[in-house]
Amino acid sequence: MRLLLTMTLTWFAAAASGQTPPPATPGRPALGPRYVSVLNGFSICPPAETERVRETSRRRLVAWTQRDPATGAIRMSMEVIRTLQLPTTSPLDQHARDIATRLLATSRLKVESTEIGTLAGKPAMHFRGMTEGELKLWCRQTWVKIRVGTTGGPDDKLVPDEHLVFNLTGPADDKARLDAMMTASLATLQLFDPVAARREGGENLARGAEALAGWTEAKLRPLLSSEPVYYTMHVGGRVVGFLRVTETIGRPFDDATGLAVVRWGCLKAPNEPRRLIHEELFCTADLRVERWRHAILTGEGPGATRVFQEGIKQGNVLLVGSRSRRGPATSTKHVIPDSIIAGYMPAAMSAIATQLIDRTQGRAYGFAVFNPVACAFDLRTIRVVGPATLRGSGGDIQATRLTDQKADDAPVVDVWVDAAGRPLRTQAPEGLVIQRAAPDTVVKLFAAELIELEKLGRAARRSG
């Protein structure tokens, strides 16, 4: 049920993770949900029970780790790297031997065996061996050539070869399992041309920037609900949590007036500790000032843990601080890139994003949003599908269907909104359903949690 929490957090401006895992096959290691990198042109199913590492760079596109369930120590790590190499006319087997020789110097990998073949229709080179140094680990690297370079042309321009490198490391005594795990994962690799996706993403971001421009408090006020809006969360027909959303024009942080959104959430998934989430989100209508505060309570009673996170935007810099009883307070600075600043959507605006866009035309809107779980910027894409009818116990409801993708590598979520653009029902691929509910229904089911969330909000304000 951990993915349910992640999906719940997408409602709170965090990125969703993964799609539905591939079905298990006898004799083959289990795999996790498919990861799709739209902007880098590949998708793959990583090994099962892995945790995605969100810190990336221009070379490292994504990484996963797998921990020992008893000790929490990392037992395996897998990463995907993009690398550029000088073009070569050598046969693939000779090229593989050259790379194997260089790996000892560049990666401290002493290659013990080399294999060549194809993956996803592209030339591939597999290297297995041990890392040198104090920490000796078994390693498998697979290089997939996704672009063949040229040494020159009419304009004498050199175009390098481009490879995706899949690098897996773990203990030497576990190499048979790790090797089988890597083979199973690589068998799911799919490649595609990302140019069209990048072009569409840029167009969507420009459209999103237009949708964010020109707002005033007077224009925002009619879009907001005068009463709190409640939702229940369901899995397999069972209620596992709720959301409560309030929208006002106010001054929650005492420094300016603007859009203020307060969200309460509870998730009580089977075999998982209960989680309560309290959020206060604020921004001025002109988007110049942004502040937000999150409080998350995990577990119940004396053993429960509380984490507080707070953000404030100054110009194009977002300052984020976190506090918990498990360690010292931390503070990080995130510069909003110039390429996305015009389409940057503050968390408060992101909370009412479906109310801000034109829902009469089948268009897609892109917004740069901050992911507080990953502490990184994502591209959120909302697409207008068209009119739809929702069937409920009280009869048919006319709605507009949208899709909402919290990041370019997140699953696409179906959303049905009312005439005001406020969600009526949200459905995720993994089976989580969030739907509008009557206040008394939520109060009846979660009276104790509502009281605790009010206390959690007061504790968050005191901690700030």
C-alpha positions, 0 to 999 in steps of 0.5 A: 500500500505504499504506492497508495500514499504516494498517489495520495501525495500527488494530490498534495503536489508530490509526484506519483510513482510507477505504473502497474507492475508486469505479471509475475512469470514462474522462474523469472525475478519479479519486477516493479512498475514500469518507469517511463522517461518521456524526455529521454526516450526510454522505459523499463521495469526495474527490479521489484521492491526497489526504491527510486532515487530522485537525485539525478544529473545530466548523466544519471537519468534515474536510479533505484536501490533495494534494501535488506528488509532486516537491516535496512542496508542497501543490497543492490543499486541500479542506475541509468546513465547517458554517455557520449563516446567518440564515433568508432568504425571498429566492430562491436566486439573490438569496441566492447574490449576497448570499453572494458579496458577503460572501465577500470580507470573510469569506474574502477570496474575490473571486467571479468567477462564481456558479451555482445548482443542486442536490446530493444533492437539496438547493439548492446554490450554486457560487462560483468566483473568486480569493482576495485578499491575498499568496497568490492562489489559485483557489477554488471554494466550494459551499454545500449547504443541509441545513436550512431555518431559520425566523424564528419560531413559536409560541415565537418561536424562531429556527432558522438555515439550516444549510449544508455548505460544500465549499471547494477552493483551488489554483494559478490555472494549474491551475483547470481540473483543480481544477474538474473534480476538485471536480465529480467529488467533489461528484457522490458527495455523500450526505446522511442524518439523523445524529440516529439515529446520534448516539442509537445512538452515545450508547447504545453508549458507555454500554454500553461504559462498563459493560463497562469498569467493575469490573475487577481484576487477578484478573478480568483475569488469566484472560482473558490468554494465557500465551504470545505470540500470532502473526498473519500479514498477507496481501494477495491470498494473499501474506504481507506482515507479521506481528503478535506480541502478549503479554499479562500482569499486570505493572509495565513502567513501574515505577510500578504493576502492571496490564495490560501488552500488548506488540505487535510488527508488521512490514509489508513491502508491495510498493513501500513501505519496510519498517515495524517497529512496537514498542508497550508498553501499560499501564494499571491495572485501575481505569483510573486510570493509563495509559502507553504507548510506541510506536516505529516504524522505517521503511526499512532500513540507515543511511537508516532513520528512527525515531520514538518516541511516549510517552503518560501519562494523569493524571486526564482529561488525556493527555500525548503526547510524540514524538521523531525525528531529523528535528526537535525533540521535541514535547509535546501535551496532550489533555483527555478530554472529560467527555462521553466520560470514562466510556467512555474505553478506555486503549490496553492495554484497547483491545488486548484489547477483544474479550476484555472484552465479552459476546459471547453477545448481539448488542449494540454497544459504544462506546469512546472511544479515543485515535488516536496517528496523528491525536492525537485521540479517536475513537469505536470501535464493536464489534458482536457479530454471532453464532456463525460457522464458520471454514473452515481447512486443519485443519478447521472452527473454531467462532467468534464474528463481530464487526465493529470500526469504529475511528472513526465515519468508518472502514471496518467490519472483520470479526473472528472470535474464539475462545471466549476472545474473542481474534481468529482472523481479521480482514478489511478491505474493502480486502483486508487479512487478518490471521489467527492463525499458528503461532509457527514460521511467523512465525519462519521468515518474519521471523527478522531482523525479530524480532531488530530489533524486540527491539532497537527496543524497547530503544531505545524504553526508553532514549529514554524 
